[in-house]
Amino acid sequence: MTLPDATVTGTVFLKPKRAQPFFGRHPWVFAGAIDRVEGAPADGAIVDLRSSAGNFVARGAFNSQSKIRVRLYSWEEAETLDRAFFSRQLDQAIALRHEVLHLHTGPDAAYRVVFSESDRLSGLVVDRFGDWLTVQFTSLALAQRRQMIAELLQEKLRVRGVYLRTERGIGQLEGIEQHDGPILGETPPDEVIFTEHFGLRFAVNLTEGQKTGYYLDQRDNRATVSRLAVGRRVLDAFCYSGGFGIYAAKGGAQEVLCVDASEAALQLAQRNAVLNGLSQLTFQHADVFHHLGDLAAAGRKFDLIILDPPKFARNRAAIPKALQGYRKLHQQALRLLERGGLLVSCCCTGLITAETLEDLIAQVAMDAKRDVQILERRGPAPDHPVAISCRESGYLKCLITRVG
């Protein structure tokens, strides 16, 4: 693939009264906001965005194949979107993780290096696991520049390899043709081990795990669960590689049941239990919805339940069905919780707001005639910041409640 240059090849004019969000630095320009395009920009090429009156708004990358017709990267007319620009943006992202959050300490640290819109690099996610980086492109323009971005990351972070992970369905949405594989350096081994809170060690397969290999966004929420788990019987639903369950066991849980539909994920969870010398965990390979019903029918009870399902809706049309799923999960959880038990409700479906999630839990609690107290409203770890100009970047909700 030929690297597009940084020359501005077209101008996108907005419809009247549609410029305000973009002056406010929202990075997504949808097709419906556009009046016309002057010039003939290729997909991935650099364009200027102007108001209906012709005033400069921002500079970004064009994609006729995407509903997000322009992704914006700079609001300075004198700024060129060249290698030096992307180098500066990466420097700012890395500085947050290193100089403010101090997440890079130790050779086996794991953290998010770049979080897309929140780091003014819309369509780029980079995670670090020790000596390895996994990257994900959801922007055609940045995917076209992936070799340059990988080179810059390697220069700045001195890793052994940069590995590409692709998101399901993104090819159709963005017109990106890409496949998982190494971009630069060595291919990661089948098992990479890193360390999180309390010295807990986790193994991850960076070439086959979900997303970029592991859910770093829940790091601090897992630590909170660890502190709540002392002496409790714990159910970790949708446990994936065992994150919440491992933390609960480390915190002193009496017993932990981990349930997931993926046998490969459960094998990794079992490996993580062994890595940390934890013996009070059991693992169940089952459909979570069905198994929770079976547990309730068998009269099982738990003192702490974690619900951390995958994303249920990728578009607005899927929201009603997603809400049905969350409702059923919470109905089952309340049947399984002892009086005074704790419920950790996680929702990574960005299209469902925190308010909607709380309303749903309130309705379920009312139907079950259970009192529910909100103890904490939490979000992702701070290496997944929320851009105030793009609230959509605040996708993860974590609600900790006590059920009477």
C-alpha positions in Angstrom: 0.0 0.0 0.0 1.3 3.4 -1.0 1.5 5.9 1.9 -0.8 8.9 1.2 1.0 12.2 1.6 0.0 15.1 3.8 -1.1 17.4 1.0 -4.6 18.8 1.4 -6.4 17.4 -1.7 -10.0 18.6 -1.2 -12.3 20.8 0.9 -15.5 19.5 2.6 -18.2 22.2 3.2 -20.7 21.8 5.9 -24.4 22.5 5.6 -25.6 25.7 7.3 -25.8 25.6 11.1 -23.9 22.3 11.3 -20.4 23.5 12.2 -20.7 24.0 16.0 -19.8 20.5 17.1 -16.7 20.6 15.0 -15.6 24.0 16.2 -16.1 22.3 19.6 -13.6 19.6 18.4 -15.8 16.6 17.9 -13.8 14.5 15.5 -16.5 12.7 13.5 -18.2 14.4 10.5 -21.1 12.2 9.3 -22.3 12.4 5.7 -25.5 14.0 6.7 -23.7 17.2 7.9 -21.9 17.7 4.6 -23.2 20.0 1.9 -20.5 19.4 -0.8 -17.0 18.3 -1.5 -14.7 20.3 -3.7 -11.7 18.6 -5.3 -11.5 14.9 -5.8 -10.0 13.5 -2.5 -9.2 9.8 -2.5 -10.3 7.7 0.4 -7.8 8.3 3.2 -6.6 11.6 1.8 -6.3 14.8 3.7 -9.1 17.4 3.5 -10.0 20.7 5.1 -13.4 21.1 6.7 -15.1 24.5 6.3 -18.3 26.0 7.4 -21.0 26.9 5.0 -19.6 30.5 5.1 -16.2 29.1 4.0 -14.4 29.5 7.4 -11.7 27.0 8.3 -12.9 24.5 10.9 -10.4 21.6 11.0 -8.3 19.3 9.0 -8.8 15.6 8.7 -9.0 12.5 6.5 -11.7 11.7 4.0 -13.4 8.4 3.5 -16.3 8.0 1.1 -16.9 4.4 2.2 -17.7 5.3 5.8 -20.7 6.9 7.5 -18.0 9.0 9.3 -17.1 10.8 6.1 -14.3 12.9 7.7 -12.2 12.1 10.8 -10.7 15.3 12.2 -7.2 15.4 13.6 -6.2 19.1 13.8 -7.9 22.4 14.4 -4.9 24.5 13.4 -4.9 25.7 9.7 -1.1 25.9 9.7 -0.7 22.3 10.9 0.3 19.6 8.4 -0.8 16.0 9.0 2.6 14.6 8.3 4.9 12.2 10.1 6.0 15.0 12.5 2.3 15.6 13.4 1.6 12.0 14.3 4.9 11.8 16.2 3.7 14.8 18.4 0.3 13.2 19.0 1.9 9.9 20.0 4.3 11.8 22.3 1.4 13.4 24.1 -0.4 10.1 24.5 2.7 8.4 25.9 3.4 11.3 28.3 0.0 10.8 29.9 0.7 7.2 30.6 4.3 7.6 31.6 4.6 11.0 33.3 1.1 11.4 34.8 -0.2 7.9 35.4 3.2 6.1 35.8 1.9 3.0 34.2 5.2 2.0 32.5 7.1 0.9 35.5 8.6 -2.6 35.3 9.4 -4.7 32.2 6.1 -6.6 32.3 3.7 -3.6 32.6 0.5 -3.5 30.6 -1.5 -0.4 29.7 -3.3 1.4 26.9 -0.9 3.6 25.0 -3.3 5.3 22.6 -7.1 5.5 23.0 -8.4 6.8 19.7 -10.5 9.9 19.9 -9.4 10.6 23.5 -5.9 11.0 22.3 -6.8 13.0 19.2 -6.0 10.0 17.0 -9.4 8.9 15.9 -9.4 5.3 14.7 -6.2 4.1 16.5 -5.9 1.9 19.6 -2.6 0.8 21.0 -2.0 -1.5 24.0 1.3 -2.5 25.5 2.0 -5.8 27.1 5.6 -5.8 28.3 7.8 -5.9 25.1 4.9 -6.1 22.7 2.4 -3.7 21.2 -1.0 -4.6 19.7 -2.6 -2.0 17.5 -6.1 -1.8 16.0 -7.2 0.5 13.2 -10.8 1.6 12.8 -9.9 4.5 10.5 -9.0 3.9 6.8 -6.6 6.8 6.8 -4.6 5.6 9.8 -4.7 2.0 8.5 -3.0 3.3 5.3 -0.4 4.9 7.5 0.1 1.9 9.7 3.8 1.3 8.8 4.7 4.9 9.7 2.7 4.7 13.0 4.3 1.3 13.9 7.8 2.8 13.2 7.1 5.8 15.4 5.8 3.6 18.2 8.8 1.4 18.1 11.2 4.4 18.2 9.4 5.8 21.2 8.7 2.6 23.2 11.6 0.3 22.1 9.4 -2.8 21.9 10.2 -6.1 20.3 7.2 -6.2 18.0 4.1 -4.3 16.9 1.2 -6.7 16.0 -2.0 -5.8 14.2 -5.4 -6.9 15.5 -8.5 -6.3 13.5 -12.0 -5.6 14.7 -14.9 -7.7 13.4 -17.0 -5.9 10.8 -14.7 -2.9 10.5 -13.7 -3.8 6.9 -17.3 -3.3 5.7 -17.9 -0.2 7.8 -14.6 1.6 6.8 -13.5 -0.1 3.6 -10.4 -1.3 5.3 -8.7 -4.5 4.0 -6.4 -5.8 6.7 -5.6 -9.1 8.5 -4.1 -9.9 11.8 -0.3 -10.2 11.8 3.0 -8.5 12.6 3.5 -5.0 11.3 7.0 -4.5 12.6 9.5 -6.6 14.5 8.9 -10.0 16.0 5.6 -11.9 16.3 4.6 -12.2 20.0 5.0 -15.7 21.5 1.9 -17.8 22.2 2.0 -16.6 25.9 2.9 -13.1 27.1 2.9 -12.6 30.9 2.3 -9.2 32.5 1.6 -7.9 36.0 -1.3 -5.8 37.4 -2.4 -4.6 40.8 -1.3 -6.6 43.9 1.4 -8.3 41.9 -1.1 -10.5 40.0 0.3 -12.1 36.9 -1.7 -12.7 33.8 -1.0 -14.7 30.6 -2.4 -13.4 27.3 -2.3 -14.6 23.8 -1.9 -11.4 21.8 -2.5 -13.1 18.4 -5.8 -14.8 19.3 -7.5 -13.1 22.3 -10.4 -10.7 22.0 -9.9 -7.1 20.9 -6.2 -6.3 21.4 -5.7 -9.3 23.6 -7.0 -8.4 27.1 -9.4 -5.9 28.8 -7.1 -3.4 30.3 -10.0 -0.9 30.8 -11.3 -2.9 33.8 -8.0 -2.9 35.7 -9.0 -0.6 38.5 -12.5 -2.0 38.7 -11.0 -5.5 39.3 -8.9 -4.1 42.1 -12.1 -2.7 43.7 -13.8 -6.1 43.4 -10.8 -7.7 45.1 -11.3 -5.5 48.2 -15.0 -6.3 48.3 -14.6 -10.1 47.9 -13.2 -11.0 51.4 -14.9 -14.1 52.7 -17.6 -14.0 50.0 -18.9 -16.6 47.5 -18.3 -15.0 44.1 -19.8 -15.6 40.7 -17.8 -14.1 37.8 -20.1 -14.2 34.7 -18.5 -13.8 31.3 -15.2 -14.3 33.0 -13.1 -14.4 29.8 -9.5 -15.0 31.0 -10.5 -14.8 34.6 -9.7 -11.2 35.4 -12.4 -10.4 38.0 -12.4 -13.9 39.4 -8.6 -13.9 39.9 -8.8 -10.6 41.7 -11.7 -11.8 43.9 -9.7 -14.9 44.9 -6.6 -12.8 45.6 -8.7 -10.6 47.8 -9.8 -13.5 50.0 -13.0 -14.8 48.5 -14.3 -18.0 50.0 -15.0 -19.5 46.6 -15.2 -18.2 43.0 -17.2 -19.7 40.1 -16.1 -18.4 36.7 -18.4 -19.0 33.8 -17.8 -18.4 30.1 -18.9 -19.8 26.7 -15.4 -19.8 25.3 -13.4 -22.9 26.2 -10.1 -21.2 25.0 -10.8 -18.3 27.4 -11.5 -20.7 30.3 -8.2 -22.5 29.6 -6.4 -19.2 29.9 -8.3 -18.3 33.1 -7.2 -21.6 34.6 -3.7 -20.9 33.6 -3.9 -17.5 35.3 -5.2 -19.1 38.5 -2.2 -21.4 38.5 0.2 -18.5 37.8 -1.0 -16.8 40.9 -1.2 -19.9 43.1 -5.0 -19.5 43.7 -7.0 -22.7 44.3 -10.5 -21.5 45.3 -11.6 -21.0 41.7 -13.8 -23.4 39.7 -14.5 -22.9 36.0 -17.7 -23.7 34.0 -17.8 -23.9 30.2 -21.4 -22.9 29.5 -23.7 -20.3 27.9 -23.9 -17.7 30.7 -27.6 -17.0 30.3 -28.6 -20.6 30.5 -26.2 -21.4 33.3 -27.4 -18.6 35.5 -30.9 -20.0 35.1 -29.6 -23.5 36.0 -27.9 -22.2 39.1 -31.0 -20.4 40.3 -33.1 -23.5 39.7 -30.6 -25.5 41.8 -30.9 -23.0 44.7 -27.4 -21.7 44.5 -26.6 -18.4 46.2 -23.7 -16.0 46.0 -22.6 -13.0 48.0 -20.9 -11.1 45.1 -21.8 -11.4 41.4 -19.9 -9.7 38.6 -21.7 -9.3 35.2 -19.2 -8.3 32.6 -20.8 -9.3 29.2 -19.4 -8.4 25.8 -20.8 -5.6 23.7 -24.5 -6.3 23.0 -25.2 -3.6 20.4 -23.0 -2.3 17.6 -25.7 0.0 16.1 -28.8 1.7 17.3 -31.1 -0.8 15.7 -29.7 -3.5 18.1 -30.3 -1.5 21.3 -33.8 -2.9 22.2 -32.5 -6.5 21.9 -29.4 -5.5 23.9 -31.5 -4.1 26.7 -33.5 -7.3 26.8 -30.2 -9.1 27.4 -29.1 -6.8 30.2 -32.5 -7.1 31.8 -32.4 -10.9 31.7 -28.9 -11.0 33.2 -30.0 -8.7 36.1 -33.1 -10.7 36.8 -31.1 -13.8 37.0 -28.4 -12.1 39.2 -31.0 -10.9 41.7 -32.4 -14.5 42.0 -28.9 -15.7 42.8 -27.8 -13.0 45.3 -28.1 -13.4 49.0 -29.7 -10.6 50.9 -27.1 -7.9 51.4 -25.1 -9.3 48.5 -23.1 -7.1 46.1 -23.7 -6.8 42.4 -21.1 -5.4 39.9 -22.9 -4.5 36.7 -20.6 -3.7 33.7 -21.7 -2.4 30.3 -19.3 -1.8 27.5 -22.1 -1.1 25.0 -21.3 2.6 24.2 -24.8 3.2 22.8 -26.4 2.4 26.2 -25.9 5.3 28.7 -25.2 5.0 32.4 -28.6 6.5 33.1 -30.3 3.9 30.9 -28.4 1.1 32.7 -29.5 2.4 36.1 -33.1 2.8 35.0 -33.1 -0.9 33.8 -31.6 -2.1 37.2 -34.2 0.0 39.0 -37.0 -1.7 37.1 -35.6 -5.2 37.6 -35.3 -4.4 41.4 -38.8 -3.2 41.6 -40.2 -6.3 39.8 -38.2 -8.5 42.2 -39.2 -6.4 45.2 -35.5 -6.0 46.2 -33.9 -2.8 47.6 -30.8 -1.8 45.7 -28.3 0.8 46.9 -25.7 2.3 44.5 -22.3 2.2 46.2 -20.1 3.3 43.3 -20.4 4.6 39.8 -17.2 3.7 38.0 -15.7 3.8 34.5 -12.6 2.6 32.7 -9.0 3.0 34.1 -7.5 6.4 33.4 -5.4 5.2 30.5 -8.8 5.1 28.7 -9.6 8.8 29.2 -12.8 10.4 28.0 -12.5 13.2 25.5 -14.9 16.0 26.7 -15.5 16.9 23.1 -16.4 13.3 22.2 -18.3 11.8 25.1 -18.8 8.6 23.0 -15.3 7.7 24.1 -16.8 7.1 27.6 -18.2 3.7 26.7 -17.6 1.6 29.8 -20.0 1.7 32.8 -19.4 -0.2 36.0 -22.0 0.1 38.7 -21.5 -1.5 42.2 -24.7 -2.0 44.1 -25.8 -3.7 47.3 -29.0 -5.7 47.0 -31.2 -6.0 50.1 
